[in-house]
Amino acid sequence: MSQLAFLGENNFAGQGNSLRSDVGAASGAGRHNSPGEDNVGDLNQRIEAMHKRDVLVAWAFVVGLWCAMIFVAIATWDLAPSGGVRILLLSGGAMVLFLNTAAILAMLRHYREDRDFMYGLDIRFSDQARGRKG
């Protein structure tokens, strides 16, 4: 389902058209030289900052997972009763590492593809919430 079809079906409290224009502006669609161009640049910078932070956290999780699994393998090596059990435990741990790493890489690829849409929505709603408080 395309993003615009999604936005057209869900008006997000009756503000579907303004949300569509904000997200379109974030992706650079229909960009013109106007006084609002600074807002688009600021939105792009905010989206980029959020994306970079999420990528950094995801990679930190991957590195932490690998370190934890290696530590557990070393710390429990002598607890395994035989070589066959060690091979079974190592292959199970390797499968967990492989599948989790692949899942996070797929998630990062998806974030990169839909970055403007996802983070544009997040920024818009956080700005609205901040506006209601202040």
C-alpha positions in Angstrom: 0.0 0.0 0.0 1.5 3.4 -0.9 2.0 6.0 1.7 -0.3 8.5 0.1 -3.1 5.8 0.0 -2.4 5.1 3.7 -2.6 8.8 4.5 -5.8 9.2 2.4 -7.5 6.4 4.3 -6.4 7.5 7.7 -6.9 11.2 8.2 -5.1 11.4 11.5 -7.7 13.4 13.3 -8.9 15.1 10.1 -5.5 16.5 9.2 -4.6 14.1 6.3 -4.0 16.8 3.7 -1.7 18.9 5.9 0.1 15.7 7.0 0.6 14.7 3.4 2.0 18.1 2.5 4.4 18.0 5.5 5.7 14.6 4.7 6.0 15.5 1.0 7.9 18.6 2.0 10.2 16.4 4.2 11.1 14.2 1.2 11.7 17.2 -1.1 8.6 16.7 -3.2 7.2 19.9 -4.7 10.0 22.0 -3.3 9.9 25.7 -4.3 11.9 28.7 -3.2 9.7 30.2 -0.5 9.9 31.6 3.0 8.9 28.1 4.2 12.0 26.5 2.7 13.9 27.0 5.9 11.3 24.9 7.7 11.9 22.1 5.1 15.6 22.3 5.7 15.1 22.2 9.4 12.8 19.2 9.0 15.3 17.4 6.8 18.0 18.0 9.4 15.8 16.7 12.2 14.9 13.6 10.2 18.5 13.0 9.4 19.5 13.4 13.1 16.8 11.0 14.3 17.7 8.4 11.6 21.4 8.6 12.5 20.6 8.1 16.2 18.4 5.1 15.4 21.1 3.5 13.2 23.7 4.1 15.9 21.5 2.5 18.6 20.7 -0.5 16.3 24.4 -1.1 15.6 25.2 -0.7 19.3 22.6 -3.4 20.0 24.2 -5.7 17.4 27.7 -5.2 18.9 26.3 -5.7 22.4 24.5 -8.9 21.4 27.7 -10.3 19.8 29.8 -9.5 22.8 27.3 -11.0 25.2 26.9 -14.2 23.2 30.7 -14.6 22.9 31.1 -13.9 26.7 28.4 -16.5 27.5 30.0 -19.1 25.2 33.4 -18.6 26.9 32.0 -18.5 30.4 29.9 -21.6 30.1 32.3 -23.6 27.9 33.4 -25.9 30.8 29.8 -26.5 31.8 28.9 -28.5 28.7 29.2 -32.2 29.4 30.6 -33.2 26.0 32.0 -32.0 22.7 28.7 -32.7 20.9 26.7 -30.6 23.3 29.2 -27.8 22.8 28.8 -28.0 19.1 25.0 -27.9 19.5 25.2 -24.9 21.8 27.6 -23.0 19.5 25.5 -23.6 16.5 22.4 -22.5 18.3 24.1 -19.3 19.4 25.5 -18.7 15.9 21.9 -19.0 14.6 20.6 -16.5 17.1 23.4 -14.1 16.2 22.9 -14.5 12.4 19.1 -14.1 12.5 19.1 -11.1 14.9 21.8 -9.4 12.9 19.9 -10.0 9.6 16.7 -8.8 11.2 18.4 -5.5 12.3 20.0 -5.0 8.9 16.5 -5.5 7.3 15.0 -3.0 9.8 17.7 -0.4 9.0 17.1 -0.9 5.2 13.4 -0.3 5.8 14.1 2.8 7.9 16.3 4.1 5.1 13.7 3.5 2.4 10.8 5.1 4.3 12.8 7.5 6.4 11.1 10.7 5.4 7.6 9.3 5.9 8.2 7.6 9.3 10.3 10.3 10.9 8.1 13.0 9.4 5.1 11.6 11.2 7.1 11.2 14.4 8.3 14.8 14.3 4.9 16.2 13.4 3.2 14.4 16.3 6.0 15.2 18.8 5.7 18.9 17.8 2.0 18.8 18.2 2.3 17.2 21.7 5.0 19.8 22.6 2.6 22.6 21.4 -0.2 21.3 23.6 2.0 21.3 26.7 3.6 24.7 26.2 
